[in-house]
Amino acid sequence: MRMLSKRTVLGTTGTLALAAGVHYAFIVAYPHAIIAGLQRRLINNDYPVNSLRHGNRPTAKDRLVVGPSPDIIYSIGVYDVSKAPLRITGPLTDSYASLSLYAHNSDNFFVQNDQQVEGGHFDLVLIGPNATDPHVNGVPTVRAPTNTGIILFRFFAGEGSQFEKIDSRRREITCTPLR
């Protein structure tokens, strides 16, 4: 049996180390970078953490939400539950509506649509990974895997004849820190 040269062993080891680094970057670091970039674009004086930005009907030029659908109206914001739980409430409309929550690594950890809502409106308490459950009577608690992430509401507007009504209703969404 032939012995491998030191150069071959070092080359193979270097290639494996490079492959492991690239794998780590794309599987672990890249999703965090994507969400961090989105959070930087979303947060400003008009839209602080734990508030929502209510977008207009998407066009081909819109790219705040990846691949926006022209039939859907979006409300999006950044959550931070590091200091306090966050109560998220939102009205239903006469068409499809959904709430999605994304962790800081872009994992979608919670989805609820209008067919799954009890009590006639979205209502939940979002807590951090290590927080204690505040036990708000009659309101489900959702544990986020990270302290920060993205809140995304979607409302179906179809051809747009209901845009004003849906727009008015979605502005009733609240994100209230519990102290």
C-alpha positions, -999 to 999 in steps of 0.1 A, spaced: 0 0 0 13 34 -10 17 62 16 1 95 8 24 124 5 24 151 31 14 176 4 -17 154 -6 -28 151 31 -24 189 36 -42 197 4 -71 174 13 -73 187 48 -73 223 35 -100 215 10 -122 199 37 -117 229 60 -126 253 32 -157 232 24 -167 232 61 -163 270 63 -184 276 32 -210 251 45 -212 269 78 -214 303 61 -244 294 39 -262 271 64 -257 291 96 -244 326 90 -262 336 58 -298 333 71 -288 355 101 -273 381 78 -305 381 56 -327 388 86 -303 413 101 -303 432 68 -341 431 66 -344 444 102 -320 473 94 -342 483 65 -374 480 85 -365 498 117 -364 536 116 -380 566 135 -414 560 119 -413 522 125 -395 512 157 -391 477 170 -424 460 179 -444 480 153 -457 472 118 -451 489 85 -482 486 63 -472 484 27 -491 494 -4 -502 468 -30 -470 453 -42 -457 459 -77 -428 443 -96 -405 470 -81 -412 461 -45 -387 438 -29 -390 445 9 -407 411 10 -391 385 -12 -413 378 -42 -443 398 -32 -476 387 -47 -498 415 -63 -529 398 -47 -516 401 -12 -512 432 11 -484 429 36 -478 444 70 -443 436 84 -423 445 114 -394 436 137 -401 420 171 -378 421 201 -389 401 231 -356 404 250 -370 427 276 -407 419 277 -433 396 261 -452 410 231 -489 407 227 -499 407 190 -535 413 180 -550 418 146 -585 419 131 -598 395 105 -611 407 72 -637 391 49 -609 374 30 -578 353 37 -554 366 64 -524 351 80 -498 358 106 -463 344 103 -434 347 127 -398 343 117 -368 338 140 -335 357 135 -321 328 114 -351 331 90 -368 300 103 -406 303 102 -417 290 136 -453 301 137 -481 304 112 -518 310 118 -544 319 92 -580 332 95 -594 297 95 -574 288 126 -582 319 146 -605 316 176 -624 346 190 -627 365 157 -592 381 157 -555 372 159 -544 373 195 -512 358 210 -484 365 234 -449 361 220 -421 353 244 -384 348 241 -366 315 243 -358 318 280 -387 339 292 -413 327 316 -449 324 303 -469 354 315 -501 334 314 -524 360 299 -559 346 305 -574 331 273 -545 341 251 -521 315 236 -484 319 243 -459 314 214 -422 308 223 -398 324 198 -365 305 193 -347 339 192 -353 372 209 -356 391 177 -372 383 143 -399 393 118 -437 396 121 -455 393 88 -492 397 82 -507 388 48 -541 399 36 -557 387 4 -569 416 -17 -576 399 -50 -581 424 -78 -579 452 -52 -616 462 -49 -613 456 -11 -580 473 -6 -593 503 14 -614 481 37 -585 457 43 -560 486 47 -583 502 73 -587 469 92 -550 460 92 -541 493 108 -559 480 139 -531 455 144 -513 461 177 -479 449 190 -479 457 227 -450 449 251 -463 434 284 -446 449 314 
